[in-house]
């Protein structure tokens, strides 16, 4: 039996597994990017949400919102807008902060 042929046959399952893994990672990245774009669009179009004041990051279909808001109502609107996007599994809000006194000082 040809030594090169044996080595190629042994490498095939590994190469196929690596290729499949890379494809899954690429598909996940594309899906997460799509979700991020849709959430940002929803935030921007929703008159009750703070729009551009909220940062959006998506990993494995879990959306993380960040930023400084002026009220709990803005936070609720932002979460609602994010959850309305198809494919979102969960919305994390630990990165959102708000100071109700900010509105009163201005």
N, CA, C and O atoms as a printed pandas DataFrame, in Angstrom:
     atom_number atom_name residue_name chain_id  residue_number  x_coord  y_coord  z_coord
0              1         N          UNK        A               1    0.844   -1.178    0.000
1              2        CA          UNK        A               1    0.000    0.000    0.000
2              3         C          UNK        A               1    0.887    1.237    0.000
3              4         O          UNK        A               1    1.933    1.259    0.649
4              5         N          UNK        A               2    0.477    2.238   -0.710
5              6        CA          UNK        A               2    1.242    3.474   -0.848
6              7         C          UNK        A               2    1.185    4.263    0.468
7              8         O          UNK        A               2    0.101    4.546    0.977
8              9         N          UNK        A               3    2.360    4.619    1.016
9             10        CA          UNK        A               3    2.455    5.331    2.291
10            11         C          UNK        A               3    1.728    6.677    2.235
11            12         O          UNK        A               3    1.046    7.047    3.191
12            13         N          UNK        A               4    1.865    7.411    1.130
13            14        CA          UNK        A               4    1.196    8.708    0.994
14            15         C          UNK        A               4   -0.323    8.573    1.030
15            16         O          UNK        A               4   -1.018    9.422    1.588
16            17         N          UNK        A               5   -0.830    7.500    0.432
17            18        CA          UNK        A               5   -2.272    7.283    0.413
18            19         C          UNK        A               5   -2.791    7.013    1.823
19            20         O          UNK        A               5   -3.853    7.509    2.197
20            21         N          UNK        A               6   -2.046    6.227    2.611
21            22        CA          UNK        A               6   -2.440    5.929    3.983
22            23         C          UNK        A               6   -2.463    7.215    4.806
23            24         O          UNK        A               6   -3.417    7.448    5.548
24            25         N          UNK        A               7   -1.436    8.052    4.690
25            26        CA          UNK        A               7   -1.390    9.305    5.440
26            27         C          UNK        A               7   -2.545   10.215    5.046
27            28         O          UNK        A               7   -3.132   10.865    5.912
28            29         N          UNK        A               8   -2.883   10.277    3.772
29            30        CA          UNK        A               8   -3.995   11.102    3.303
30            31         C          UNK        A               8   -5.317   10.592    3.853
31            32         O          UNK        A               8   -6.174   11.380    4.251
32            33         N          UNK        A               9   -5.484    9.257    3.876
33            34        CA          UNK        A               9   -6.720    8.687    4.402
34            35         C          UNK        A               9   -6.847    8.971    5.891
35            36         O          UNK        A               9   -7.944    9.259    6.370
36            37         N          UNK        A              10   -5.741    8.896    6.633
37            38        CA          UNK        A              10   -5.759    9.169    8.061
38            39         C          UNK        A              10   -6.078   10.637    8.341
39            40         O          UNK        A              10   -6.718   10.938    9.349
40            41         N          UNK        A              11   -5.656   11.537    7.492
41            42        CA          UNK        A              11   -5.869   12.973    7.700
42            43         C          UNK        A              11   -7.271   13.408    7.311
43            44         O          UNK        A              11   -7.749   14.427    7.810
44            45         N          UNK        A              12   -7.937   12.683    6.449
45            46        CA          UNK        A              12   -9.255   13.083    5.957
46            47         C          UNK        A              12  -10.280   13.330    7.054
47            48         O          UNK        A              12  -10.927   14.377    7.035
48            49         N          UNK        A              13  -10.463   12.417    8.013
49            50        CA          UNK        A              13  -11.463   12.676    9.053
50            51         C          UNK        A              13  -11.143   13.945    9.856
51            52         O          UNK        A              13  -12.049   14.699   10.212
52            53         N          UNK        A              14   -9.878   14.173   10.135
53            54        CA          UNK        A              14   -9.480   15.363   10.872
54            55         C          UNK        A              14   -9.750   16.614   10.060
55            56         O          UNK        A              14  -10.280   17.592   10.586
56            57         N          UNK        A              15   -9.394   16.596    8.796
57            58        CA          UNK        A              15   -9.625   17.749    7.925
58            59         C          UNK        A              15  -11.110   18.026    7.802
59            60         O          UNK        A              15  -11.530   19.183    7.813
60            61         N          UNK        A              16  -11.908   16.975    7.684
61            62        CA          UNK        A              16  -13.355   17.153    7.568
62            63         C          UNK        A              16  -13.931   17.746    8.850
63            64         O          UNK        A              16  -14.791   18.625    8.800
64            65         N          UNK        A              17  -13.460   17.267    9.990
65            66        CA          UNK        A              17  -13.938   17.789   11.270
66            67         C          UNK        A              17  -13.545   19.254   11.440
67            68         O          UNK        A              17  -14.349   20.065   11.899
68            69         N          UNK        A              18  -12.319   19.590   11.072
69            70        CA          UNK        A              18  -11.872   20.987   11.163
70            71         C          UNK        A              18  -12.680   21.885   10.246
71            72         O          UNK        A              18  -13.035   23.004   10.616
72            73         N          UNK        A              19  -12.965   21.401    9.063
73            74        CA          UNK        A              19  -13.747   22.164    8.100
74            75         C          UNK        A              19  -15.158   22.394    8.619
75            76         O          UNK        A              19  -15.693   23.497    8.508
76            77         N          UNK        A              20  -15.757   21.361    9.181
77            78        CA          UNK        A              20  -17.110   21.466    9.728
78            79         C          UNK        A              20  -17.140   22.442   10.891
79            80         O          UNK        A              20  -18.065   23.247   11.004
80            81         N          UNK        A              21  -16.135   22.378   11.759
81            82        CA          UNK        A              21  -16.048   23.287   12.895
82            83         C          UNK        A              21  -15.911   24.737   12.428
83            84         O          UNK        A              21  -16.557   25.633   12.972
84            85         N          UNK        A              22  -15.074   24.960   11.428
85            86        CA          UNK        A              22  -14.886   26.306   10.887
86            87         C          UNK        A              22  -16.171   26.831   10.264
87            88         O          UNK        A              22  -16.486   28.013   10.394
88            89         N          UNK        A              23  -16.903   25.972    9.598
89            90        CA          UNK        A              23  -18.171   26.370    8.986
90            91         C          UNK        A              23  -19.186   26.749   10.052
91            92         O          UNK        A              23  -19.899   27.742    9.906
92            93         N          UNK        A              24  -19.256   25.963   11.127
93            94        CA          UNK        A              24  -20.183   26.274   12.228
94            95         C          UNK        A              24  -19.825   27.608   12.873
95            96         O          UNK        A              24  -20.710   28.409   13.173
96            97         N          UNK        A              25  -18.536   27.850   13.087
97            98        CA          UNK        A              25  -18.097   29.118   13.682
98            99         C          UNK        A              25  -18.453   30.296   12.782
99           100         O          UNK        A              25  -18.904   31.334   13.264
100          101         N          UNK        A              26  -18.254   30.138   11.493
101          102        CA          UNK        A              26  -18.576   31.204   10.534
102          103         C          UNK        A              26  -20.074   31.466   10.518
103          104         O          UNK        A              26  -20.505   32.619   10.505
104          105         N          UNK        A              27  -20.865   30.407   10.519
105          106        CA          UNK        A              27  -22.318   30.571   10.528
106          107         C          UNK        A              27  -22.789   31.251   11.801
107          108         O          UNK        A              27  -23.691   32.088   11.761
108          109         N          UNK        A              28  -22.188   30.900   12.934
109          110        CA          UNK        A              28  -22.531   31.521   14.210
110          111         C          UNK        A              28  -22.177   33.008   14.193
111          112         O          UNK        A              28  -22.954   33.838   14.664
112          113         N          UNK        A              29  -21.013   33.341   13.655
113          114        CA          UNK        A              29  -20.579   34.734   13.564
114          115         C          UNK        A              29  -21.548   35.536   12.692
115          116         O          UNK        A              29  -21.935   36.651   13.043
116          117         N          UNK        A              30  -21.929   34.961   11.565
117          118        CA          UNK        A              30  -22.863   35.645   10.654
118          119         C          UNK        A              30  -24.217   35.839   11.329
119          120         O          UNK        A              30  -24.812   36.913   11.236
120          121         N          UNK        A              31  -24.698   34.814   12.000
121          122        CA          UNK        A              31  -25.991   34.911   12.691
122          123         C          UNK        A              31  -25.928   35.970   13.788
123          124         O          UNK        A              31  -26.842   36.785   13.913
124          125         N          UNK        A              32  -24.859   35.967   14.581
125          126        CA          UNK        A              32  -24.709   36.960   15.644
126          127         C          UNK        A              32  -24.630   38.376   15.075
127          128         O          UNK        A              32  -25.204   39.308   15.639
128          129         N          UNK        A              33  -23.923   38.534   13.969
129          130        CA          UNK        A              33  -23.814   39.849   13.326
130          131         C          UNK        A              33  -25.175   40.322   12.836
131          132         O          UNK        A              33  -25.512   41.498   12.970
132          133         N          UNK        A              34  -25.950   39.416   12.274
133          134        CA          UNK        A              34  -27.291   39.742   11.799
134          135         C          UNK        A              34  -28.173   40.174   12.962
135          136         O          UNK        A              34  -28.893   41.167   12.866
136          137         N          UNK        A              35  -28.116   39.422   14.068
137          138        CA          UNK        A              35  -28.913   39.761   15.250
138          139         C          UNK        A              35  -28.515   41.137   15.767
139          140         O          UNK        A              35  -29.380   41.956   16.078
140          141         N          UNK        A              36  -27.216   41.398   15.862
141          142        CA          UNK        A              36  -26.742   42.702   16.341
142          143         C          UNK        A              36  -27.303   43.826   15.476
143          144         O          UNK        A              36  -27.794   44.828   15.996
144          145         N          UNK        A              37  -27.232   43.659   14.161
145          146        CA          UNK        A              37  -27.731   44.686   13.247
146          147         C          UNK        A              37  -29.237   44.899   13.431
147          148         O          UNK        A              37  -29.701   46.039   13.463
148          149         N          UNK        A              38  -29.994   43.818   13.551
149          150        CA          UNK        A              38  -31.441   43.926   13.714
150          151         C          UNK        A              38  -31.799   44.570   15.050
151          152         O          UNK        A              38  -32.732   45.371   15.111
152          153         N          UNK        A              39  -31.075   44.238   16.126
153          154        CA          UNK        A              39  -31.351   44.844   17.429
154          155         C          UNK        A              39  -31.058   46.338   17.369
155          156         O          UNK        A              39  -31.857   47.137   17.855
156          157         N          UNK        A              40  -29.924   46.732   16.781
157          158        CA          UNK        A              40  -29.595   48.153   16.656
158          159         C          UNK        A              40  -30.667   48.886   15.856
159          160         O          UNK        A              40  -31.055   50.000   16.210
160          161         N          UNK        A              41  -31.146   48.269   14.783
161          162        CA          UNK        A              41  -32.210   48.879   13.983
162          163         C          UNK        A              41  -33.487   49.033   14.806
163          164         O          UNK        A              41  -34.143   50.073   14.750
164          165         N          UNK        A              42  -33.836   48.009   15.563
165          166        CA          UNK        A              42  -35.042   48.062   16.402
166          167         C          UNK        A              42  -34.936   49.152   17.452
167          168         O          UNK        A              42  -35.901   49.870   17.712
168          169         N          UNK        A              43  -33.758   49.274   18.055
169          170        CA          UNK        A              43  -33.549   50.318   19.061
170          171         C          UNK        A              43  -33.672   51.709   18.441
171          172         O          UNK        A              43  -34.260   52.613   19.033
172          173         N          UNK        A              44  -33.125   51.862   17.275
173          174        CA          UNK        A              44  -33.144   53.150   16.598
174          175         C          UNK        A              44  -34.564   53.546   16.179
175          176         O          UNK        A              44  -34.943   54.713   16.275
176          177         N          UNK        A              45  -35.337   52.573   15.718
177          178        CA          UNK        A              45  -36.683   52.861   15.218
178          179         C          UNK        A              45  -37.741   52.975   16.313
179          180         O          UNK        A              45  -38.791   53.579   16.096
180          181         N          UNK        A              46  -37.472   52.403   17.482
181          182        CA          UNK        A              46  -38.433   52.448   18.593
182          183         C          UNK        A              46  -38.338   53.795   19.297
183          184         O          UNK        A              46  -37.303   54.130   19.874
184          185         N          UNK        A              47  -39.411   54.560   19.247
185          186        CA          UNK        A              47  -39.399   55.914   19.822
186          187         C          UNK        A              47  -39.240   55.918   21.350
187          188         O          UNK        A              47  -38.821   56.925   21.919
188          189         N          UNK        A              48  -39.568   54.813   22.013
189          190        CA          UNK        A              48  -39.450   54.742   23.468
190          191         C          UNK        A              48  -38.060   54.314   23.928
191          192         O          UNK        A              48  -37.693   54.532   25.082
192          193         N          UNK        A              49  -37.289   53.707   23.034
193          194        CA          UNK        A              49  -35.960   53.231   23.432
194          195         C          UNK        A              49  -34.927   54.339   23.235
195          196         O          UNK        A              49  -35.165   55.292   22.493
196          197         N          UNK        A              50  -33.794   54.210   23.893
197          198        CA          UNK        A              50  -32.757   55.243   23.807
198          199         C          UNK        A              50  -31.942   55.216   22.518
199          200         O          UNK        A              50  -31.011   56.005   22.358
200          201         N          UNK        A              51  -32.279   54.326   21.610
201          202        CA          UNK        A              51  -31.648   54.293   20.290
202          203         C          UNK        A              51  -30.145   54.164   20.291
203          204         O          UNK        A              51  -29.605   53.134   20.695
204          205         N          UNK        A              52  -29.465   55.203   19.843
205          206        CA          UNK        A              52  -28.016   55.153   19.661
206          207         C          UNK        A              52  -27.232   55.172   20.963
207          208         O          UNK        A              52  -26.015   54.992   20.944
208          209         N          UNK        A              53  -27.897   55.386   22.094
209          210        CA          UNK        A              53  -27.210   55.398   23.390
210          211         C          UNK        A              53  -26.886   54.000   23.900
211          212         O          UNK        A              53  -26.194   53.851   24.908
212          213         N          UNK        A              54  -27.379   52.983   23.216
213          214        CA          UNK        A              54  -27.201   51.606   23.675
214          215         C          UNK        A              54  -26.245   50.865   22.753
215          216         O          UNK        A              54  -26.425   50.836   21.536
216          217         N          UNK        A              55  -25.222   50.265   23.361
217          218        CA          UNK        A              55  -24.308   49.400   22.618
218          219         C          UNK        A              55  -24.885   47.997   22.575
219          220         O          UNK        A              55  -25.543   47.560   23.520
220          221         N          UNK        A              56  -24.641   47.300   21.491
221          222        CA          UNK        A              56  -25.185   45.947   21.320
222          223         C          UNK        A              56  -24.056   45.000   20.924
223          224         O          UNK        A              56  -23.297   45.275   19.994
224          225         N          UNK        A              57  -23.956   43.887   21.637
225          226        CA          UNK        A              57  -22.987   42.849   21.319
226          227         C          UNK        A              57  -23.725   41.513   21.385
227          228         O          UNK        A              57  -24.517   41.285   22.299
228          229         N          UNK        A              58  -23.468   40.641   20.428
229          230        CA          UNK        A              58  -24.155   39.347   20.391
230          231         C          UNK        A              58  -23.131   38.227   20.317
231          232         O          UNK        A              58  -22.199   38.270   19.514
232          233         N          UNK        A              59  -23.316   37.225   21.164
233          234        CA          UNK        A              59  -22.459   36.034   21.172
234          235         C          UNK        A              59  -23.359   34.831   21.399
235          236         O          UNK        A              59  -24.051   34.748   22.414
236          237         N          UNK        A              60  -23.349   33.900   20.453
237          238        CA          UNK        A              60  -24.174   32.694   20.537
238          239         C          UNK        A              60  -25.655   33.025   20.738
239          240         O          UNK        A              60  -26.350   32.361   21.507
240          241         N          UNK        A              61  -26.124   34.050   20.045
241          242        CA          UNK        A              61  -27.523   34.511   20.059
242          243         C          UNK        A              61  -27.946   35.138   21.380
243          244         O          UNK        A              61  -29.136   35.370   21.596
244          245         N          UNK        A              62  -26.994   35.415   22.269
245          246        CA          UNK        A              62  -27.274   36.125   23.514
246          247         C          UNK        A              62  -26.837   37.571   23.316
247          248         O          UNK        A              62  -25.669   37.845   23.037
248          249         N          UNK        A              63  -27.790   38.496   23.464
249          250        CA          UNK        A              63  -27.538   39.911   23.232
250          251         C          UNK        A              63  -27.176   40.578   24.556
251          252         O          UNK        A              63  -27.873   40.417   25.558
252          253         N          UNK        A              64  -26.075   41.331   24.544
253          254        CA          UNK        A              64  -25.674   42.120   25.707
254          255         C          UNK        A              64  -25.827   43.583   25.352
255          256         O          UNK        A              64  -25.268   44.061   24.365
256          257         N          UNK        A              65  -26.603   44.299   26.181
257          258        CA          UNK        A              65  -26.824   45.725   25.988
258          259         C          UNK        A              65  -25.960   46.500   26.971
259          260         O          UNK        A              65  -25.854   46.123   28.138
260          261         N          UNK        A              66  -25.343   47.579   26.505
261          262        CA          UNK        A              66  -24.512   48.423   27.354
262          263         C          UNK        A              66  -24.850   49.885   27.086
263          264         O          UNK        A              66  -25.360   50.232   26.021
264          265         N          UNK        A              67  -24.560   50.731   28.062
265          266        CA          UNK        A              67  -24.750   52.162   27.877
266          267         C          UNK        A              67  -25.398   52.807   29.087
267          268         O          UNK        A              67  -25.838   52.131   30.016
268          269         N          UNK        A              68  -25.445   54.129   29.055
269          270        CA          UNK        A              68  -26.043   54.895   30.142
270          271         C          UNK        A              68  -27.385   55.447   29.689
271          272         O          UNK        A              68  -27.481   56.133   28.671
272          273         N          UNK        A              69  -28.417   55.135   30.460
273          274        CA          UNK        A              69  -29.775   55.557   30.131
274          275         C          UNK        A              69  -30.270   56.562   31.156
275          276         O          UNK        A              69  -29.652   56.757   32.203
276          277         N          UNK        A              70  -31.385   57.192   30.846
277          278        CA          UNK        A              70  -31.944   58.210   31.739
278          279         C          UNK        A              70  -33.090   57.703   32.598
279          280         O          UNK        A              70  -33.509   58.386   33.532
280          281         N          UNK        A              71  -33.605   56.509   32.296
281          282        CA          UNK        A              71  -34.733   56.017   33.094
282          283         C          UNK        A              71  -34.866   54.503   32.974
283          284         O          UNK        A              71  -34.317   53.868   32.073
284          285         N          UNK        A              72  -35.621   53.958   33.924
285          286        CA          UNK        A              72  -35.936   52.531   33.877
286          287         C          UNK        A              72  -36.811   52.244   32.662
287          288         O          UNK        A              72  -36.739   51.157   32.088
288          289         N          UNK        A              73  -37.630   53.203   32.270
289          290        CA          UNK        A              73  -38.482   53.051   31.092
290          291         C          UNK        A              73  -37.657   52.845   29.829
291          292         O          UNK        A              73  -38.025   52.042   28.971
292          293         N          UNK        A              74  -36.540   53.567   29.707
293          294        CA          UNK        A              74  -35.650   53.380   28.560
294          295         C          UNK        A              74  -35.053   51.980   28.566
295          296         O          UNK        A              74  -34.907   51.352   27.517
296          297         N          UNK        A              75  -34.709   51.498   29.754
297          298        CA          UNK        A              75  -34.151   50.148   29.852
298          299         C          UNK        A              75  -35.193   49.112   29.444
299          300         O          UNK        A              75  -34.884   48.174   28.709
300          301         N          UNK        A              76  -36.402   49.277   29.909
301          302        CA          UNK        A              76  -37.470   48.342   29.558
302          303         C          UNK        A              76  -37.702   48.352   28.046
303          304         O          UNK        A              76  -37.855   47.296   27.432
304          305         N          UNK        A              77  -37.726   49.548   27.450
305          306        CA          UNK        A              77  -37.933   49.662   26.007
306          307         C          UNK        A              77  -36.787   49.015   25.231
307          308         O          UNK        A              77  -37.016   48.358   24.216
308          309         N          UNK        A              78  -35.566   49.196   25.703
309          310        CA          UNK        A              78  -34.404   48.614   25.028
310          311         C          UNK        A              78  -34.458   47.089   25.075
311          312         O          UNK        A              78  -34.199   46.423   24.073
312          313         N          UNK        A              79  -34.789   46.548   26.222
313          314        CA          UNK        A              79  -34.886   45.087   26.364
314          315         C          UNK        A              79  -36.012   44.549   25.490
315          316         O          UNK        A              79  -35.851   43.525   24.826
316          317         N          UNK        A              80  -37.136   45.228   25.488
317          318        CA          UNK        A              80  -38.279   44.791   24.672
318          319         C          UNK        A              80  -37.908   44.802   23.186
319          320         O          UNK        A              80  -38.245   43.873   22.453
320          321         N          UNK        A              81  -37.216   45.855   22.748
321          322        CA          UNK        A              81  -36.795   45.942   21.342
322          323         C          UNK        A              81  -35.841   44.807   20.995
323          324         O          UNK        A              81  -35.950   44.209   19.924
324          325         N          UNK        A              82  -34.905   44.506   21.894
325          326        CA          UNK        A              82  -33.937   43.428   21.644
326          327         C          UNK        A              82  -34.629   42.062   21.604
327          328         O          UNK        A              82  -34.329   41.235   20.742
328          329         N          UNK        A              83  -35.543   41.834   22.527
329          330        CA          UNK        A              83  -36.234   40.538   22.582
330          331         C          UNK        A              83  -37.154   40.324   21.390
331          332         O          UNK        A              83  -37.504   39.188   21.070
332          333         N          UNK        A              84  -37.547   41.409   20.731
333          334        CA          UNK        A              84  -38.454   41.282   19.592
334          335         C          UNK        A              84  -37.755   40.746   18.337
335          336         O          UNK        A              84  -38.418   40.381   17.367
336          337         N          UNK        A              85  -36.438   40.699   18.356
337          338        CA          UNK        A              85  -35.686   40.254   17.187
338          339         C          UNK        A              85  -35.639   38.726   17.142
339          340         O          UNK        A              85  -35.297   38.065   18.122
340          341         N          UNK        A              86  -35.991   38.193   15.984
341          342        CA          UNK        A              86  -35.978   36.742   15.791
342          343         C          UNK        A              86  -34.560   36.210   15.977
343          344         O          UNK        A              86  -33.602   36.769   15.443
344          345         N          UNK        A              87  -34.437   35.131   16.735
345          346        CA          UNK        A              87  -33.138   34.486   16.934
346          347         C          UNK        A              87  -32.478   34.836   18.254
347          348         O          UNK        A              87  -31.517   34.179   18.654
348          349         N          UNK        A              88  -32.976   35.862   18.941
349          350        CA          UNK        A              88  -32.398   36.248   20.229
350          351         C          UNK        A              88  -32.835   35.233   21.283
351          352         O          UNK        A              88  -34.028   35.016   21.496
352          353         N          UNK        A              89  -31.848   34.611   21.942
353          354        CA          UNK        A              89  -32.149   33.624   22.978
354          355         C          UNK        A              89  -32.327   34.281   24.348
355          356         O          UNK        A              89  -33.153   33.858   25.156
356          357         N          UNK        A              90  -31.529   35.325   24.585
357          358        CA          UNK        A              90  -31.511   35.953   25.906
358          359         C          UNK        A              90  -30.968   37.371   25.753
359          360         O          UNK        A              90  -30.186   37.650   24.845
360          361         N          UNK        A              91  -31.392   38.269   26.655
361          362        CA          UNK        A              91  -30.879   39.637   26.648
362          363         C          UNK        A              91  -30.253   39.922   28.012
363          364         O          UNK        A              91  -30.917   39.835   29.045
364          365         N          UNK        A              92  -28.973   40.260   27.996
365          366        CA          UNK        A              92  -28.236   40.617   29.216
366          367         C          UNK        A              92  -28.228   42.135   29.359
367          368         O          UNK        A              92  -27.994   42.846   28.382
368          369         N          UNK        A              93  -28.479   42.634   30.553
369          370        CA          UNK        A              93  -28.545   44.091   30.757
370          371         C          UNK        A              93  -27.575   44.603   31.820
371          372         O          UNK        A              93  -27.670   45.755   32.244
372          373         N          UNK        A              94  -26.650   43.759   32.248
373          374        CA          UNK        A              94  -25.711   44.180   33.304
374          375         C          UNK        A              94  -24.906   45.414   32.908
375          376         O          UNK        A              94  -24.457   46.167   33.773
376          377         N          UNK        A              95  -24.723   45.621   31.613
377          378        CA          UNK        A              95  -23.955   46.760   31.129
378          379         C          UNK        A              95  -24.770   48.028   30.979
379          380         O          UNK        A              95  -24.227   49.069   30.607
380          381         N          UNK        A              96  -26.071   47.964   31.263
381          382        CA          UNK        A              96  -26.909   49.155   31.189
382          383         C          UNK        A              96  -26.983   49.813   32.557
383          384         O          UNK        A              96  -27.234   49.150   33.564
384          385         N          UNK        A              97  -26.766   51.101   32.584
385          386        CA          UNK        A              97  -26.893   51.854   33.833
386          387         C          UNK        A              97  -27.831   53.030   33.589
387          388         O          UNK        A              97  -27.960   53.510   32.463
388          389         N          UNK        A              98  -28.475   53.482   34.639
389          390        CA          UNK        A              98  -29.275   54.692   34.509
390          391         C          UNK        A              98  -29.318   55.415   35.843
391          392         O          UNK        A              98  -29.234   54.809   36.912
392          393         N          UNK        A              99  -29.451   56.716   35.746
393          394        CA          UNK        A              99  -29.498   57.587   36.912
394          395         C          UNK        A              99  -30.747   58.450   36.772
395          396         O          UNK        A              99  -30.768   59.397   35.987
396          397         N          UNK        A             100  -31.788   58.119   37.536
397          398        CA          UNK        A             100  -33.030   58.867   37.417
398          399         C          UNK        A             100  -32.847   60.361   37.713
399          400         O          UNK        A             100  -33.609   61.185   37.207
400          401         N          UNK        A             101  -31.854   60.713   38.519
401          402        CA          UNK        A             101  -31.627   62.120   38.857
402          403         C          UNK        A             101  -31.082   62.934   37.681
403          404         O          UNK        A             101  -31.195   64.160   37.668
404          405         N          UNK        A             102  -30.497   62.260   36.702
405          406        CA          UNK        A             102  -29.939   62.969   35.542
406          407         C          UNK        A             102  -31.041   63.752   34.842
407          408         O          UNK        A             102  -30.822   64.893   34.434
408          409         N          UNK        A             103  -32.214   63.159   34.698
409          410        CA          UNK        A             103  -33.325   63.830   34.012
410          411         C          UNK        A             103  -33.737   65.081   34.766
411          412         O          UNK        A             103  -34.024   66.109   34.154
412          413         N          UNK        A             104  -33.769   65.002   36.103
413          414        CA          UNK        A             104  -34.205   66.129   36.916
414          415         C          UNK        A             104  -33.178   67.259   36.930
415          416         O          UNK        A             104  -33.561   68.420   37.075
416          417         N          UNK        A             105  -31.903   66.962   36.786
417          418        CA          UNK        A             105  -30.877   67.992   36.810
418          419         C          UNK        A             105  -30.825   68.793   35.531
419          420         O          UNK        A             105  -30.329   69.920   35.538
420          421         N          UNK        A             106  -31.321   68.252   34.433
421          422        CA          UNK        A             106  -31.224   68.942   33.140
422          423         C          UNK        A             106  -32.409   69.815   32.889
423          424         O          UNK        A             106  -32.485   70.466   31.847
